[in-house]
């Protein structure tokens, strides 16, 4: 039987013969077949002969072993036509030393540049088998292959730590340093090592402050070969360790430095040159793009989680707002809340008392976001619990102010308008706790502004509030609103204003309240001209028929 040959890109064919009948393959030099590729584990796979048939098995490698596209673990027979892939390294079994098989379509037996070439994609990425070429050409091909492999890894959903380890593996193969390390700059942990390579028991790498500043602050790649002439860059530990050459390059992406890459050499390895520095810098740039990609992905996932939580909070909060308005004989009642964010700090509602009167409320918690939304939920709970008590609006404001103050740190407060409607007479008693003036619009177009009678709730617990009264005559309108309506701005930052809202209400006092709300929101959109609304828009309308 002819000896089988194992074809490995960039290496002479390896004969599978002799008494051993078993050969290990991997990145470590301790293997029978050492393949210095960063995608391989130190001890990656094994080929064994059984009754003149070669079997391939994976040795628990990180990136796996496959035959004809199928990943294997247990011993599997291999044949000359099989496509074998260890990590990202393609192998081929054959009886003679030859390059990758190609299909060439020509008019004669000789190769022609006009012919067609068909190659498996993994072989194309691995590059051609060019044994016997000049060392410079071989090194260039190896560099291109490693850059290509690292670029492909950027497209994979792999952990950044794994990618950084592979970066060092590739530089270990290409530059053969004595030691190598990747250090990441973190706001909490500072500059710390996340991946390193070196001989067993090697000393910790201690870099000088000036060298770190060159990479992190000035974004400079540094190469020095005579450490004694660079005392400002080389720390004493580097000089004492016998290092003769070292290079540092920042991990930089779009002007932001994430950390640095360090490599050094030790006799008998040759000193680094500018070409080595450029190569290390190029691979570092690719790696940093992966770090930035991972950071952006984490931020996107975090934002998605926050959005989901806010959507849930918004759903719960919407459940606290009333549904369809009740039917109050002789009256129309309508409320609407349009939040500027997922969670609103505004509240409106209505509650019927045992004596037939209706408590109406509209409130606005200071600030925006989840905090005001939680305080708004507390206010809604208190109103729900105390609505049926026989309290005047002034007494209710007093009780709410003291209760809400227990849930704030003194910096949150709630403006509120509380009104009590007697449907039989149309009498409305109210308390305005630091809120915008309500508008009582009469059928003749006259308008009474219902001014504030005290500080906002929770601002000064224990404050006594006043009470106002008026009769809502047939055709009259009570309009309560939050400042998200009057402070809605256009592109030139001109606000809608209370005066414009007042004029709008007076001109439409005769139309139904639902149509009035719809026309108001449309008028706000016209005024804003596409400018986002900075605050929640909430309105409560009561009209006597």
Helices and strands as residue ranges (DSSP letters): E 4-8, E 14-16, E 22-26, E 33-34, E 45-50, E 53-58, E 65-67, E 70-72, E 76-77, E 84-86, E 89-94, H 121-126, H 135-154, H 160-175, E 179-186, E 190-198, H 209-216, E 222-224, G 227-229, H 236-240, E 243-253, E 256-266, H 274-320, E 331-338, E 346-352, E 358-365, H 370-386, H 393-405, E 414-422, E 427-433, E 438-441, E 447-450, E 468-471, E 477-481, H 483-486, H 498-507, H 513-528, E 537-544
